[in-house]
Amino acid sequence: MLGLRQHGVVTRRQAIALGIAATSFDRRVRREGWYRLHPGVWLLPGADRQAYFTRASAALLAVGDHALATGWSGLFAHGVLLRPPPIATLVVPWQTGTRRLHAVRIVRSRTLLEEDRTTVSELAVTSPQRCFLDTARTDSRARLRTLLIDARQRLIVEPSQVAARVMLHPSVPGAQRLIAAARDVDAVGADSVLSDVVHRRLLDAGLVPDSTPIAITTPGGRILHPDITFSAERVCIECDSLGYHGTQRGLDLDHRKDQGYRQAGWNCIRVAWYRFDNDWDGFERDVRLALATAAGRVG
């Protein structure tokens, strides 16, 4: 059970604490050819040593109970990142002694708080807010903005919550960059990376959408949530950035949503990554035409 909770790894010290003689443990390790991940930390037979949670658990065990996965490692554990980082990043209190470990980066911090500590799948990690703070040391503002949008879209953490945690230690390296990125995301109100870049590019073109998209209620009482809105002209934009838009179910839902917009008297324009990258001028003309038509109708 211990090995299962620790994602296929155990320490020699743990085995001895469970009543296994040190010589018996060492003999079994040699006989069965267990793989040593770090000094005193062993991979159980059958466990995948390349699995992220296995590698992270081994690193935490090697450093000690005071260590927490953070930064990109923590963001992957929380589900913000879809691919595991190549090395494990851990944070420990400043006064804690550390040693070098293979494929492990250890950050000593004076700003680690008790409320930063949490667990994900039995793994000791920092909160998403703290993960962002430790990521900000090396990431660009644009990259942080993208990660914050993904975190909000996956309902993991709100940018305002990240900013509030960072404000407790605004002088930490990268803190001001992270605060600016969080404010950027909140100012635009984007729920996806595509809607964020579309909104910003519209602003660059002199087209000013609502700072936060408004909800639209159809005559039948259905509430729709477009990605970008020009409420005065009753024009909205849907940014099709996720895979379900290509499924039959996704297409049916999009069709029903477009019908709802028409019933509510709104003109909906759709854009996907391909058009954003290859036909922005055509998309911009469509938006300008829709706004001009609406303005003429209103006038």
N, C-alpha and C positions, 0 to 999 in steps of 0.2 A: 504493500500500500504506500509506503514511504517513497519508493522509486516511482510509482505511478503519479503521486502528487507532485513530484519534482521532475516530471517529464523525462524519466528514464535515467536519472543520475543520482548517485549517492556519494557520501563522503566516507572515508575510513573512520573518522571520528564518530559519525552517526552510527555506523555498524557496531563499533565497540560499545557505544552508549546503549545499544539495544541488547547487549549481552553476548555478542559474538567475539570470541577471542581474537586478538590482533593477528596472531600467527595463523589462525584458521582463515581469517579474511584474506590475508596476504597469499596464502596457499591457493585459495579458490581463484583469486584474481589471476595468478600465474597459470593455473591449470586450465582455466576457461579463456584465457587471453583477453581479459577485459581491456578496453581502450581508456587510457588516462587523458582526460580533457584538460585538467589543470592539476598542480600538485595536491594530492589528497582527494581529488574528485574523479570518480570513475563512471564510465558509461556502462549501463547494464546491458547484457546480451540481448540483441533484438531491437534496441532503441536506435533511432536514426540520429547520428551525431551531427548531421547537417541541418536538422530541423531548428528553426529559430528559437522556439521556446526551450528546447533542450540546451542549446548553446548559451542562452541567456540565463537559464537556471544554473548551469554549471559555473558561469562567471560569478553569479551572486553568491553561490555557496563558497567559492574560492575566496571571495573578498570578505564575506561575513554578514551577520544579520543587519548591520547598519547600512548596507548598500541597497540602492534602488536603481532599477533600470530607468533611464530618462532619455531626453533628446529624441533622436530618430528611433532608437530602440523602443522607448516608451510609446511614441506615436504609432509605431507598428502594432504594439501590443493592444493599444486602445482602438485600433482599426482605422486610424487616419491615413496611414500609408498602406498601400496594397502589396508592396514588395519589402521583404526584410532587409535591413541594412547589412553591409558586409561585416561590420564589427559591432560588438555590444558596447553601448555607452552606459556607464554607471555613475551615480553621484553618491558621495559619502560626506559626512560632516567634516569640516575643515581640520579638526584636531585628530582625525583618524589617520593612522599610518596605512600606507598602501604599498603594493609591490607590483611589478610589471607582470602582465599576463598576456598570452598570445591572443591576438584579435580582440582585445578588450581595451577600451579607453575609459579611464577613471578620472572623474572631475571631483575635486575637493571644494566644498562650498561652505561659505559662512552664512548663507541665506536660506538654508534648508529648514523648512518649518514642519511641524508635526502634521499639519493639515495637507502637506504635500504628499503624504504617504498613503498608498492604496494598494490593492491587489487586482490582478486580472488573470484569470485561469491559474490561480495559485502562485502567480509570479508577483514578486514585490516590485512595484513600479511607482513612479511619481504620478500625480494627477495630470490630466491633459494640460491644465494651465501651466504647471511647472515644466512639463515636457517642452512646451513651446518656449518658455523662458530659456531653457538650456539649449534649445535648437537655435535660438536667435543669436547666439554667440558667433556663429559661422555662416548662417543663411542670409541671403539677400532679402530686401523688402518685398520684391516681387514673388520670390519663392514662399516667404512667410504668408503673404496674402493668399496665394493659391492653397496652401495647407489649411489656413483658417476657413476658407470657403468650403473645402472638402469636409473639415470637421463639423461645420455647421450643417452642411447638407446631410451628413450621416447622423445628425442629432447627437454628437459626442460632446461638443462644448460650443458656447457662443463666443464670438470675438470680444464682446463686452466683458465676459467673465475672465478671459485671458488678460485683457487690459487691466482689470481690477487687481488681479494677482501681481502683475508686473509693477503696478504703481506702488506696491509695498517696498520694492527695491529698484527704484528707477535708475540708479547709477550702475547697475550690473551691465557688463558688456552686452550690447545688442538690445537692451531693454527699450531704448527710445525708438529704435528701428521697428521693434515688434509692436509698440504702442501705435506708431504711425500706420503700420499695416492693418492693425485691428480697426483703427478709425476709418481707414480707407474702405474696408469691407462693410462696416456699418453704414458709412455714408452712401454707398451705392446700393446696399440691400440685396446683393446678388446671392442666389442660391446655388450657383454652379460657376465653374471657371469660365465657361463659354459666355454666360450671361454677364459676368463681370467684364470680360474684355470687350464684348459687344457694347455694353453701356458706356465704357470709357471711350471707345472709338467713336460712338455717336456724339459724345461730348466734344471730342476733338474736331468733329465735322460741323460743330455749331448746332447740333440737334440736342435739345435738353429734355430728357425724359423726367418723370417724377423721381424724386430722390429715393423713394421707397414705392415699389409697385403696389397698386391698390387692388383689392379684391373686387370681382365683378359678379353680380347676382343676376341670373337669368330670370325670365318671366315665370319659369316653373319653380323658382326658389333654389336652384343649384348655385353653389358658390364656386367660382373659378379663380385660380391664382396664376395669372400670367407672369412671365419673368420680367418684362419691362412694359411700362405703360406711359402713354401720353394722354392723361385723363381729359384734358380740355378738348382734345380732338377725337377722343374715344378710339384711339389706335393702340394696339398692344402687340408685343413681340413675344413669341415662344422660341426659346433656344433649345434645340433638340440635341443635347450633348450626351445622353446616356443610351446604352445598348437597347433598352426595351422599346425605343422608338422604331427599331427595325423588326420587331416581332409582330405577328398578326394581332395579338392582343393590344400591343402598343399602338399600332396603326388604327385599330378600332377606337381606342380611347382618344387618340388625337382627333379622329373624325368627329366623335361626339362632342369633344371640347370646342372644335371649330364651329360646329352647329350652334352650340351654346353662345359663343361670342356673337354670331350673326343674329341670333334671337334677341340678344341683349342690346343690339345696335352698335356693336363694336367691329372694327376691321382688324383682323389678326394676321400678322405676317410671321412666317416661320423662317428660321435660319439654323443651319447645322454647321459643323466645323468645315465641311468641304466648301460651302459657299462663302463662309467667312474668309477662308484662305485663298479661294480662287475667283470669287465674284463679288468682292465687297462693293465695288462701284455699282453693280447692278442692284444689290440689296439696298444700298443707300438711296439710289434713285426711287426704288419702290417705297421706301419709308417717306421720302420727301413728297412723292406723289400722293400717298395716302394722307399725309398731314395737310397738304395743300387742298386736296379734295374736301377733306373734312372742314377746313377753315372756310372754304367757299360755301359749303352747305350750311355751316353755322351762320356765316355772314348773310 
